[in-house]
Amino acid sequence: MIWSYRAVNNRVARRKWLALSSILMGVGIIYTIFRILYSGKLVPSLAIFTIFALMVFLYTVITLGKVRYYFIEGNEIVYKPFKTKIEDVKGYEVDKENMVIKLKLKKPKIFAVKTLYFDKEEEFEEVLRFLKRVLG
């Protein structure tokens, strides 16, 4: 079973990527302020910040529009490069309004799929039926 989503179409994923971009911009602004205060070079500091802001903006646009693919293969839920084995999942939370399924793992892992995002209602329902059948 394969499904895809774009972060721009899912509220929770969009909010996550916009928060990351905002944090990066905040770090850039703080760095620029310190650079201006301690070096006194206004024009080069603002030029560097402008280039940084452009890169963060382009990164945000690309990540929001990129199509991401999830698939269930055998006993694993895969979102490249992350994998979660079905037997490692002890439960899940469903947010139908935002079309998100959060997986509860038996042991927390860094490189595991923890949240499943969806664009289409049909794919959401299909994966939900699969999880109910497998996990009960």
Secondary structure, 3 states (H helix, E strand, C coil): CEEEEEHHHCHHHHHHHHHHHHHHHHHHHHHHHHHHHHHCCHHHHHHHHHHHHHHHHHHHHHHHHCEEEEEEECCEEEECCEEEEHHHEEEEEEECCCCEEEEEECCCCCCCCCEEECCCHHHHHHHHHHHHHHHC
